[in-house]
Structures are given as structure tokens and as C-alpha cells.
Amino acid sequence: MKVLFIIQGEGRGHLTQAIALQQILRDAGHELSAVLVGKAAGREVPCFFTEQIEAPVQPFLSPNLIYDTNKGSINIGKTIRTHLRRGGRYARSLRAIDETVQNVKPDLIVNFYEVLGGFYNLLYRPAAPMVCVAHQYLLLHPQFPFPKNSWLDRQIVNFNTRLTALGAHKKLALSFRRFEQETGHGLTIVPPLLRRDVKNLRPATGDFALVYMTHHSLSRQIIAWHKDNPELPLHCFWDNPDAPEVQKIDDTLTFHRLNGPRYLRMMEQCRALVTTAGFESVCEAMYLGKPVLMVPVPKHFEQACNAIDGVLSGAGASARTFDLSVLADFLPYYQSPQAEFQAWCGETSRLFVKHLEAVTTNADSVLNAVSVKAVTVDVQKSFAPSAY
């Protein structure tokens, strides 16, 4: 089976999930033929991804969330206005996607929450079936625990989620924990996708907290808290393109550019993780038995949902700002869900291979049935009595 990935490249979550799925597919004897990564203007695909994905990578311009650098929150109005103006450029991205698909001729397309992947599937109708993979599809589940008074936010996020899956044959919803399977929205609940590098780590408890933030503007909150609490060593990973690889503020505060191997080494040794409530980072910490403080980016509804779901799943605590005092308060009472979570993740490979192979098998059956019907009609026409 030849597979092509289309990936939303914002943050690191979908990228690391793609690496994990590539490893699973390769072990099952399948081939990842090409990878298309949607990225924002001015950003590059991280080196750790291109080094580990083991397939040709082609970036394309894609919509992304735009942040208010002064407030450290998402600027919803600017995000919408910016991407409406870029409609022509996104049309070129769709053509570039189609060119790669036509050249590769995959048996299956896997879309990791890229909205242009959904539009491509609707507008270009590729021969290969599409399967969509993301935690966000779990938000379509009627039992998902949403924040209170969030009806409008829920509709907006789920509208975008449905756009990413236009015409998809299956939606695989990644989940911290087991959910009742829900067929009303075509959902299949599956365990998280964790890279082999994470599963091979040997966790220990160090004296520092590891911090991961999706946008470097959030660093101001970290620096402000650190000035009043310098006794806790912090190693922070950010996406600041203007910063050096390692920026040491003082003896107990250091910022690092995104670096996959270094991040995993520190995840292995840290005392706890503080993160902007991205699904993948929380999963990695849960697998290693690390307590998590989840701090959703302001106005980022998906992360607010992740934080609630993460707390219910036993990952740790949540806070509205990077007030790491909350971390110190809950650590004495933390009970790790590591054993149960690892057992759930132990089913990942089997379930993904089963579901992906089933899609291509069913698609082949449909095509064969259509072909047989067409041949039958042609034969009937050939032997039909002449009209004259």
C-alpha cells in the first residue's frame, strides 16, 4: 500500500503523530511515498521532522492561527482577514497538492487536520480514499466534556474540523482515554500516536520543569513568574525564529529553539511538564509518568478543551496563565495514570493498521463492483435487439 500524508504543520503535534504513523506503516510492510506539509508564510518545516519522516517532504502555504504578540492570545479577526486575502495563494497550494498526488498515485491519503487537505479532497476528488487523523475529531463526540457556556466556540471549532474532513472515508479521533465508539459522525476512537523515540525513553525525576509553548510571545508570562520564583530551574522550548539555539537568561532559566532530540532528553529527565495544552505533549508526559500543568493559549478553544479532557484523564492540573505555583500545589497529590495509559497506547499499531487497511480494501471492493456493473451494462447493450 502506497500512502501519502497531508499534514497541518503548525506546532509539533501533527508532525510527531505523522512520524509515529510512518513507523507503524513501515513495520506493517507499507510505504510512505510522499509528505505534504502545510506551513505559515515565513516558517520552515522543523529539521527534526524532515530527518525522521523518511520520505520526500514538500511544504505548501496553508492557513494558520495568527497571534496577538502583545497579549499572547489568538487574534481571531486578523486570522480570518489575513486568510481571506490569501485565497489565490491557497488555490496554488491546492494545485501543488494535486500535482504530487498525480505523480505519486497513492493507494491512501492520510490527512492530519490540514484544512486544505479537506478542500483538496472535495474539489479534486482524488482516486485514493482519504482518512483523517487528529485529536480534534473527538470534539465531535456527543460525550466530550466541553467548557461551560461555550456553544459558539464549539460550533466554530467543529465547523473547521468538518472542513478538514470533507469527503473523508474515515475520521480517526485520537483520545487520551477510551470513549464509547460513536458512528453518528463517522468517528472511530483510537489511542494516541507516539513516536518510538518516546516509548524508548527511560524516565527519571530531575530538579527542573520543562516548558513547551506554541508561540514565543507567551514567554513574557514565564519570565515574569520566574523573577519572583528563581529557585525552580526552567528549560523552555519556543518557536522564536530570531533567538539563538540556546538562550540562557540566568542560572535557572533557559530558552531553547525547537529541537526534537533535545526536547525528548529533557522530557525524560524533567520533574514535570508545563505546556500550552497541546494534545501530543500531554500524551508524551502521560506515557512517561510526568505530571503536567496545562495552560491553554487565550482564545484557543481547542486547547481549553484539551486541558479539561487532560485533567479528567489524570494528566495533571490546568491554569489560565503560566503561574507555576499551581504546579507546586498539586504535585504532592499527583497520581500517575501511566500504567493504564501505556496499556491504551499498546493498541495503537494494531488498530491503525486494521482501520487503514480496511479503508483501501473497501475502496477496492467498491471500484471492482462499479467496474463489474459497467462491463455488465456494456455487454447487455452489445446483445440488445437492434432498434431497426
C-alpha positions as CSV (number, residue, x, y, z in Angstrom):
1,M,0.0,0.0,0.0
2,K,1.4,3.4,-1.1
3,V,0.4,6.2,1.4
4,L,0.6,10.0,1.1
5,F,0.5,12.3,4.1
6,I,-1.0,15.8,4.2
7,I,-0.1,17.5,7.5
8,Q,-1.0,20.7,9.2
9,G,2.4,21.9,10.3
10,E,1.6,24.4,13.0
11,G,3.2,23.4,16.3
12,R,4.7,19.9,16.6
13,G,1.8,17.7,17.4
14,H,0.6,16.6,14.0
15,L,4.2,16.3,12.8
16,T,5.2,13.9,15.5
17,Q,2.0,11.9,15.0
18,A,2.9,11.6,11.3
19,I,6.3,10.2,12.3
20,A,4.7,7.7,14.6
21,L,2.2,6.5,11.9
22,Q,5.0,6.3,9.3
23,Q,6.9,3.9,11.7
24,I,3.7,1.8,12.1
25,L,3.0,1.6,8.4
26,R,6.6,0.7,7.6
27,D,6.6,-2.1,10.2
28,A,3.4,-3.4,8.5
29,G,5.0,-3.5,5.1
30,H,3.5,-0.4,3.7
31,E,5.3,2.6,2.0
32,L,5.1,6.3,2.8
33,S,5.6,7.7,-0.7
34,A,5.3,11.5,-0.1
35,V,4.6,14.0,2.6
36,L,2.9,17.4,2.1
37,V,3.2,19.9,5.0
38,G,1.1,23.0,5.3
39,K,3.0,25.9,6.8
40,A,2.6,29.6,7.5
41,A,4.4,32.2,5.4
42,G,7.9,32.7,6.7
43,R,8.1,29.5,8.7
44,E,10.1,26.4,7.9
45,V,9.4,22.7,8.4
46,P,11.3,21.7,11.5
47,C,14.6,19.8,10.9
48,F,13.6,17.0,13.4
49,F,10.6,16.2,11.1
50,T,12.5,16.1,7.8
51,E,15.2,13.9,9.4
52,Q,12.8,11.4,10.9
53,I,9.9,11.0,8.5
54,E,11.9,9.0,5.9
55,A,10.0,10.2,2.9
56,P,10.2,13.2,0.5
57,V,8.8,16.3,2.1
58,Q,7.1,19.1,0.2
59,P,5.9,22.2,2.0
60,F,3.0,24.4,0.8
61,L,1.4,27.6,2.1
62,S,-1.5,26.9,4.4
63,P,-3.8,28.9,6.8
64,N,-2.5,29.2,10.3
65,L,-3.6,30.9,13.6
66,I,-2.3,34.4,14.0
67,Y,-1.3,35.6,17.5
68,D,-1.5,38.9,19.2
69,T,2.1,39.2,20.2
70,N,1.3,41.8,22.9
71,K,-1.4,39.7,24.6
72,G,-0.1,36.2,23.8
73,S,-3.5,35.2,22.5
74,I,-5.0,34.3,19.2
75,N,-6.2,37.2,17.1
76,I,-9.3,35.7,15.6
77,G,-10.3,38.8,13.5
78,K,-6.8,39.1,12.0
79,T,-6.6,35.4,11.3
80,I,-9.8,35.5,9.3
81,R,-9.0,38.7,7.4
82,T,-5.5,37.5,6.5
83,H,-6.5,34.2,5.1
84,L,-9.4,35.7,3.0
85,R,-6.8,37.9,1.3
86,R,-4.6,34.9,0.5
87,G,-7.3,32.9,-1.3
88,G,-5.4,32.9,-4.6
89,R,-2.2,31.6,-2.9
90,Y,-4.1,28.8,-1.3
91,A,-5.6,27.9,-4.7
92,R,-2.0,27.4,-5.9
93,S,-1.3,25.2,-2.9
94,L,-4.2,23.0,-3.9
95,R,-2.8,22.7,-7.4
96,A,0.6,21.8,-5.9
97,I,-1.1,19.1,-3.8
98,D,-2.8,17.6,-6.8
99,E,0.4,17.6,-8.8
100,T,2.1,15.5,-6.1
101,V,-0.9,13.2,-5.8
102,Q,-1.0,12.6,-9.5
103,N,2.7,11.9,-9.6
104,V,2.7,9.5,-6.6
105,K,-0.6,7.8,-7.3
106,P,-1.1,6.7,-3.7
107,D,-3.5,4.0,-2.6
108,L,-4.4,6.0,0.5
109,I,-4.2,9.7,1.6
110,V,-3.9,10.4,5.3
111,N,-4.8,14.0,6.4
112,F,-3.5,15.2,9.7
113,Y,-6.0,18.0,10.3
114,E,-4.9,20.2,7.3
115,V,-7.9,22.3,6.1
116,L,-6.5,22.5,2.5
117,G,-6.5,18.7,2.6
118,G,-10.2,18.7,3.1
119,F,-10.8,21.2,0.3
120,Y,-8.5,19.2,-2.0
121,N,-10.5,16.0,-1.3
122,L,-13.7,17.8,-2.1
123,L,-12.7,19.8,-5.2
124,Y,-10.2,17.4,-6.9
125,R,-11.8,14.1,-6.0
126,P,-8.6,12.0,-5.9
127,A,-8.9,8.3,-6.8
128,A,-7.3,7.4,-3.4
129,P,-9.6,7.4,-0.4
130,M,-8.8,9.9,2.4
131,V,-8.6,9.1,6.1
132,C,-8.4,11.9,8.6
133,V,-6.4,11.6,11.9
134,A,-6.4,14.1,14.8
135,H,-7.5,14.6,18.4
136,Q,-9.8,17.4,17.3
137,Y,-12.3,14.9,15.8
138,L,-13.0,13.7,19.3
139,L,-14.7,17.1,19.8
140,L,-17.5,15.9,17.5
141,H,-18.3,13.1,20.1
142,P,-21.5,13.9,22.0
143,Q,-19.9,12.8,25.3
144,F,-16.9,15.1,25.0
145,P,-16.6,17.4,28.1
146,F,-16.6,21.0,26.8
147,P,-16.1,24.2,28.8
148,K,-19.2,25.7,30.2
149,N,-21.0,28.4,28.1
150,S,-19.0,27.6,25.0
151,W,-21.7,26.8,22.4
152,L,-20.5,29.3,19.9
153,D,-16.8,28.4,20.2
154,R,-17.8,24.8,19.9
155,Q,-19.7,25.4,16.6
156,I,-16.7,27.4,15.2
157,V,-14.1,24.7,16.0
158,N,-16.2,21.8,14.9
159,F,-17.0,23.7,11.6
160,N,-13.3,24.0,10.9
161,T,-12.9,20.3,11.9
162,R,-15.5,19.2,9.4
163,L,-13.8,21.3,6.7
164,T,-10.6,19.2,7.2
165,A,-12.5,16.0,6.6
166,L,-14.6,16.9,3.6
167,G,-15.4,13.7,1.8
168,A,-13.2,11.6,4.1
169,H,-13.8,7.8,4.2
170,K,-13.0,7.7,7.9
171,K,-12.2,10.0,10.8
172,L,-9.8,8.5,13.4
173,A,-10.2,10.5,16.7
174,L,-7.1,10.3,18.9
175,S,-8.0,10.2,22.6
176,F,-6.3,10.3,26.0
177,R,-8.6,7.5,27.1
178,R,-11.2,5.1,25.9
179,F,-14.5,6.6,24.7
180,E,-17.6,4.8,23.5
181,Q,-17.4,4.4,19.8
182,E,-19.7,6.9,18.0
183,T,-20.9,6.2,14.5
184,G,-23.2,9.2,14.1
185,H,-20.4,11.4,12.9
186,G,-18.4,8.6,11.4
187,L,-15.9,8.7,14.2
188,T,-13.5,5.8,15.2
189,I,-11.9,6.4,18.6
190,V,-8.2,5.3,18.6
191,P,-5.2,5.7,21.0
192,P,-2.6,8.4,20.6
193,L,0.2,8.1,18.1
194,L,3.5,8.3,20.0
195,R,6.9,8.0,18.3
196,R,9.2,5.1,19.0
197,D,11.7,7.6,20.4
198,V,9.3,8.5,23.2
199,K,8.4,4.9,24.0
200,N,12.1,4.0,24.3
201,L,12.9,6.7,26.9
202,R,13.8,5.7,30.5
203,P,12.2,8.5,32.6
204,A,13.9,9.8,35.7
205,T,12.9,12.7,38.0
206,G,15.2,15.7,37.8
207,D,15.1,19.0,39.6
208,F,13.8,21.2,36.7
209,A,10.4,21.8,35.0
210,L,10.2,21.5,31.2
211,V,8.1,24.2,29.5
212,Y,6.7,24.0,25.9
213,M,4.8,26.9,24.4
214,T,3.2,27.2,20.9
215,H,4.1,30.8,20.4
216,H,7.2,32.7,21.8
217,S,5.0,35.7,22.8
218,L,3.9,33.6,25.8
219,S,7.5,33.7,27.2
220,R,6.7,37.0,28.9
221,Q,4.5,35.2,31.4
222,I,7.2,32.7,32.1
223,I,9.8,35.4,32.6
224,A,7.5,37.4,34.9
225,W,6.8,34.3,37.1
226,H,10.5,33.4,37.2
227,K,11.6,36.7,38.5
228,D,9.6,36.1,41.7
229,N,10.4,32.4,41.8
230,P,14.0,31.8,40.6
231,E,14.5,28.7,42.8
232,L,12.8,26.4,40.3
233,P,15.0,25.7,37.2
234,L,13.1,26.0,34.0
235,H,14.0,24.8,30.5
236,C,11.6,26.3,27.9
237,F,11.1,25.4,24.3
238,W,9.7,28.1,21.9
239,D,9.4,28.8,18.2
240,N,11.2,32.2,18.3
241,P,13.0,32.4,14.9
242,D,15.1,35.4,16.0
243,A,16.5,33.7,19.1
244,P,19.8,31.7,19.2
245,E,19.6,27.9,19.5
246,V,20.0,28.2,23.3
247,Q,19.4,31.5,25.2
248,K,20.4,31.4,28.8
249,I,18.6,34.2,30.7
250,D,20.2,33.3,34.1
251,D,21.3,30.3,36.1
252,T,17.8,28.8,36.4
253,L,16.0,30.0,33.2
254,T,17.0,28.8,29.7
255,F,15.1,29.1,26.4
256,H,15.7,26.6,23.5
257,R,14.7,26.6,19.9
258,L,12.5,23.7,18.9
259,N,14.8,20.7,18.8
260,G,13.3,17.2,18.8
261,P,16.2,15.1,20.3
262,R,17.0,17.8,23.0
263,Y,13.3,18.1,23.9
264,L,13.0,14.4,24.4
265,R,16.1,14.2,26.5
266,M,14.7,16.9,28.8
267,M,11.3,15.3,28.8
268,E,13.0,12.1,30.0
269,Q,14.7,13.9,32.9
270,C,12.3,16.6,34.0
271,R,10.3,16.8,37.2
272,A,7.2,18.0,35.4
273,L,5.9,19.4,32.1
274,V,4.3,22.8,31.7
275,T,2.7,23.1,28.3
276,T,0.1,25.1,26.3
277,A,-2.3,22.2,26.4
278,G,-1.3,20.7,23.1
279,F,-2.6,17.1,22.8
280,E,0.7,15.5,21.8
281,S,2.9,17.0,24.5
282,V,0.4,15.9,27.2
283,C,0.3,12.4,25.8
284,E,4.1,12.1,25.9
285,A,4.2,13.2,29.5
286,M,1.4,10.8,30.5
287,Y,3.3,7.9,28.8
288,L,6.4,8.8,30.8
289,G,4.6,9.3,34.1
290,K,5.3,13.0,34.2
291,P,2.8,15.4,35.9
292,V,1.5,18.1,33.6
293,L,0.4,21.7,34.1
294,M,-1.7,22.7,31.1
295,V,-2.0,26.4,30.3
296,P,-4.3,26.9,27.2
297,V,-3.4,29.8,24.9
298,P,-6.0,32.5,25.5
299,K,-8.9,32.3,23.0
300,H,-7.6,28.9,21.8
301,F,-10.7,26.9,22.3
302,E,-9.2,23.5,21.3
303,Q,-6.5,23.9,24.0
304,A,-9.2,24.8,26.6
305,C,-10.9,21.5,25.7
306,N,-7.7,19.6,25.8
307,A,-7.0,20.9,29.3
308,I,-10.4,19.8,30.6
309,D,-10.0,16.4,28.9
310,G,-6.5,16.0,30.2
311,V,-7.5,16.7,33.8
312,L,-10.3,14.2,33.6
313,S,-7.8,11.7,32.1
314,G,-5.4,12.1,35.1
315,A,-2.7,14.1,33.3
316,G,-2.4,16.8,36.0
317,A,-3.8,20.3,36.5
318,S,-4.7,23.3,34.4
319,A,-4.3,27.0,34.9
320,R,-5.2,30.2,33.0
321,T,-1.7,31.6,33.0
322,F,1.8,30.4,33.4
323,D,1.6,30.6,37.2
324,L,3.8,27.7,38.0
325,S,2.8,27.9,41.7
326,V,-0.2,25.8,40.7
327,L,2.3,23.1,39.7
328,A,3.8,23.1,43.2
329,D,0.4,22.9,44.8
330,F,-0.8,19.8,43.0
331,L,2.5,17.8,42.8
332,P,2.1,16.2,46.3
333,Y,-1.3,14.8,45.4
334,Y,-0.5,13.7,41.8
335,Q,-1.3,10.0,41.0
336,S,0.1,9.0,37.6
337,P,-2.2,7.2,35.1
338,Q,0.9,5.8,33.4
339,A,0.1,2.1,33.5
340,E,-3.5,2.5,32.2
341,F,-2.3,5.0,29.6
342,Q,0.5,2.8,28.3
343,A,-1.9,-0.2,28.0
344,W,-4.2,2.0,25.9
345,C,-1.3,3.1,23.7
346,G,-0.3,-0.5,23.4
347,E,-3.2,-1.0,21.0
348,T,-2.2,1.8,18.6
349,S,-0.3,-0.1,16.0
350,R,-2.9,-2.9,15.7
351,L,-5.8,-0.6,15.4
352,F,-4.3,1.9,12.9
353,V,-3.2,-0.9,10.6
354,K,-6.6,-2.5,10.8
355,H,-8.5,0.7,10.1
356,L,-6.3,2.0,7.3
357,E,-6.1,-1.4,5.5
358,A,-9.9,-1.7,5.8
359,V,-10.4,1.6,4.0
360,T,-8.3,0.6,1.0
361,T,-9.8,-2.8,0.9
362,N,-13.3,-1.4,0.9
363,A,-12.4,1.2,-1.7
364,D,-11.0,-1.5,-4.0
365,S,-14.2,-3.5,-3.5
366,V,-16.4,-0.5,-4.5
367,L,-14.2,0.2,-7.6
368,N,-14.4,-3.5,-8.6
369,A,-18.2,-3.5,-8.1
370,V,-18.5,-0.4,-10.3
371,S,-16.3,-1.9,-12.9
372,V,-18.3,-5.2,-13.0
373,K,-21.5,-3.2,-13.3
374,A,-20.1,-1.1,-16.1
375,V,-18.9,-4.2,-18.0
376,T,-22.3,-5.9,-17.5
377,V,-24.1,-2.9,-18.9
378,D,-21.8,-2.8,-21.9
379,V,-22.4,-6.5,-22.6
380,Q,-26.2,-6.1,-22.3
381,K,-26.0,-3.2,-24.8
382,S,-24.0,-5.3,-27.2
383,F,-26.5,-8.1,-27.3
384,A,-29.6,-5.9,-27.2
385,P,-32.0,-6.3,-30.2
386,S,-31.5,-3.7,-32.9
387,A,-34.0,-0.8,-32.9
388,Y,-34.3,-1.1,-36.7
